[in-house]
Amino acid sequence: MPTGEVFNANSHAVVLIPEKVAFKIKQTKNEIVCSTSGITVSVQKSPFQISYFYKNNLLVSEKNGFVKKTNTDSKETSQSETLEFNLDATEALFGAGARALGMNRRGNRLQLYNQADYGYETYSKKMNFSIPFVLSSKIYAIHFDNAPIGYLDLDSKKDNTLIYETISGRKTYQVIAGESWGNLISNYTSLTGRQPLVPRWALGNLSSRFGYHNQDEVTKTIDKFIKDEIPVDAIILDLYWFGKTVQGTMGNLDWDKDNFSDPKKMIADLNTKGVKTVLITEPFILTTSNKWKEAVDKKVLATDKVGNPFTYDFYFGNTGIVDLFKPEGKTWFWNIYKNLINQGIGGWWGDLGEPEVFPSAALTAKGTADEVHNIYGHSWAKMISDGYKTDFPKTRPFILMRAGYSGSQTYGMIPWSGDVSRSWGGLQSQPEIALQMGMQGMAYMHSDLGGFAGDYFDNELYIRWLQYGVFQPIYRPHAQEDVASEPVYKDIVTKAKAKKQIELRYQMLPYNYTLAFENNTKGLPLMRPLFFEEPKNQKLVTSCDSYLWGNDFLVTPITKASVTSTSVYFPKNNNWFDFYSDTKHEAGTTSSIPVSADNIPVFVRGGAFIPMIKTIQNTLKYSLNAFDLHYYFDEKTVTSNGKLYNDDGTTANAFEKGEFEILNFASSIKEKMVTLTLTTETGKLFQSDEKNISLILHNMNDKIKSVTINGAESKYVIQDSKIVVPIQIVRNKPTIVSLQIQ
């Protein structure tokens, strides 16, 4: 502990409970070495230095340790505290939250201050998520476990130094290591928490815009989706649900009965159609809002130094802000949510939670505005998550939020990338933002599909964004009113193209829901950089032109206009097959790929098992009693595995309660025989039905001599150059498919 400092045990990020572990201490005249089964810590006494090793390899070392500085400029004197580390000359750095800087963020000094960047495109140095977490291409990470604002300097002076700087707070950091990128991120999310499994409907198509002005607009929009047979699972209401105008009404937090005359009936009717209702909320209570007097009387607002509500002006009006760190503020705010949930509301959109404007002079129960600024959205999500656990313990929350902190995933936060420009530049930055945030535990980072800010009208851009949307976490077109975000309001041609993408999103629900389960249990990102596959390939360190969607899809978004071909690198461990044509691409090669207007380039890993269903109108119709299981034969991949997770899609902690089933798939190629083994694992409280599976074999139509199932010869058909084998699976009985090949 630095001289004169007091240990603060309160972490806002760490959820891992300390355990007693075996370790060895070795001491010499000038060194103390603490060795564990994981990281080894070396403390050099003079000159004092702490170094961290993993598997006998140096990860990182402190440079100057903890330093307290006095900063003086022409206006005022301030204190800052720093922790400095040595970097080697070659390592690339990632992390620091949501930014658009390029994948390797080394060379930047980045402010840790959550702040919206309206209309950003290809570059944004400061956005809604400032996370004090740095990852290195050497496959280690450092988490600075402290909430107040500050800076991360990722070697901006080019002297091989990493610096964490803050105004106050904890002097605590954690060093995380791992065998692989997946293992590293799994270790980090065991430290800061795993994302609860989202409700299955969250992976469907969500209708959203700024905004639906009245009950009639909401009903007519969903009815258009149903009439056009375009799948949809939720409709998201922006701020008109509580006010007729954008300005002056924030903080009403109750229905505007002139425009929403019978919200309970509206919600009930939507639920009958299989469509959830999601409402926007903000933490700002305007002095002109209906709840201002109540908020003042109940003392639930942040205050000034004499204890009065702290008020200030911003775009939406003169306002105070709910003090979420005060028990009374938390209880008051949650009771508003609780009342609306009891009316049938299915999910929440928390907006402006940076907070968008939060003057430094404001005071909360946990400190000054600057001390709690970066954990405000995080604590807001925690409030909602905790409220559900107490009052609606069987329900999985849907918590869409624009700002958060380290570990926000543990409260079920679904982040999005803010008010991105509706432009090609805006689209180009989205894969980087999502990939980086997935590496930082926030696996559901996504964008307003089609772009939000501006009136740029381009149907090619819209469709390319929706095509990318199929292979990223949340499918939610959203925009300002100038240009419609919903496909049902597009021209006939554009609507038809959008419909195909949304249908594909629903066909992939079994695969995507299994990804969500893997994220919940292991912390693995849904979107993964290619260097996860080849960590020593330096060319991939800065690349986000292509990425992995889960383990088995290679995706190359088209982010520029009028593209007719693009270069794609195919990772070396397997051959890859075009998702639309089955064309084979050799492992470890780079090819120029023709680009169609109908889809973006997508490839499937050799040996993969891809479960899919037929298109459904919404997840209320979801069933695995009959589904397709695609197997991609690849002579290079002699063994492979896959799985399919299933539960009711809504019950909180269904897996932990034993209310689930898992289908496991395995392949083995030996000489002229391909053996596919399908087994089931059923939770003790899950009633599993018999399943009729269409096993679809890719790249085998000219190779098959015979097919047997559990030793009995089976019939098969050839459809579209693929072999289709009908299979019935009975609970807890393995099924072995033997394919004799030529």
PyMOL commands that set and color helices and strands:
alter all, ss='L'
color gray80, all
select helices_A, chain A and resi 181-192+200-203+215-227+239-241+263-272+292-297+327-342+369-391+408-411+424-428+430-439+459-470+487-489+492-507+509-522+530-532+538-540+619-621
alter helices_A, ss='H'
color red, helices_A
select strands_A, chain A and resi 24-27+31-35+39-44+49-54+57-72+77-86+93-95+109-112+133-136+140-144+150-154+161-166+173-177+206-208+234-237+276-281+284-286+312-314+317-321+347-350+363-364+367-368+399-401+413-415+527-529+547-549+553-555+565-569+576-578+584-585+590-594+602-605+609-612+626-632+639-646+661-670+673-682+691-698+704-709+712-713+717-719+722-729+735-741
alter strands_A, ss='S'
color yellow, strands_A
deselect
rebuild
show_as cartoon
